[in-house]
Amino acid sequence: MAGIGMAQLRLGLVEPDITFFFTLANAIIMFLMIKHFLFVPINNFIKKREEEIGKQYADAQAAEDAAKELKAQYETRLSGAKEEGERIVREHIAKAEVRAQEIIRTADGEAKKFKEKAAKEIEEERAIATAELKNSFAQLTILAASKVVGRELEEKGHEELISSVISEVGDVKWAK
């Protein structure tokens, strides 16, 4: 039987002689050398490259997450800044309204003082004018009486009498 198997192998392309075994051994050795010197480094390079790409994806994802977080913080700060600005504006408006009320009260107080001062000055001027008018009236009365009587009245004695009459009559008339 061994002869038949050998006969069949001889009929094909491969003949099982020593060259066949050396060629087979040479192919196995070449395969192992190529595997060791070529496939292992290439597989290591591919694994390393896959790890680098995975790390880059992870870094990109982390950067995207950080950017989203920064955006959220920015939006929070922006809304906080808007609220702060609105609060500051409201405070300044309130302060301005308080200041306006103070200015109005001060102006009202000054106007009241001015009116009181003007009223006092008017009253003083009225009193001075009344006194001058009484004095002039007394002199006219004395002059008229002296003309009527035909003689000069004693000014001092009659002046007191006339002044008292004028002041009684004058207070009633001028007070209204």
Steps between C-alpha positions, in 0.01 A plus 500: 500500500777726562600451148160600371499824703845571371397420152208736524718777641745453219234549245419850646701815518669426831742219536582396859874506476760676707460825305132503587579477870771765479263727312229431756742566786626812324138627458421433866819677612423793266144515634625504860762766419248715314252453782761593760665788312208632298160399636578556870635856447215580261243366749671697781499812281129449419416447870701807597330706228157377612585603857616843382182549295291383796688746724444779247127420491491498881690832510266647239200381700649647819569828320143506368363432848723773645382740227137419577566557871673832428211601277253417778711701748520788254124498447447487877737790552341690215153461647643590841661809348170599341323459834777693675474778242124517543542506878755783477269697270208448740718615794611811314144578398389463862789722616412756232137500611604546864735781397224660291265488801773657717552775241123562481472513881798735518353720227161498675668594827696779336187624322310495830782693671507745210122549524522546878785747459309686229185506715705629795661768284158599365364521854797711609460728199128527575575590864754761389257643243220505760724677751605755238140549397390551863782744556413691182131497594581633848703782354224581253241494777706735713556728203131496411393558859744788536363657187145450622563632844723765363774447734780254550416214725748368735648225307609275782182509704261462216719262303452232765123548492487485120732199482283304741188584297675412174634173637153398626339591172797390289527153655139434417524626140847376405467162665242392242 
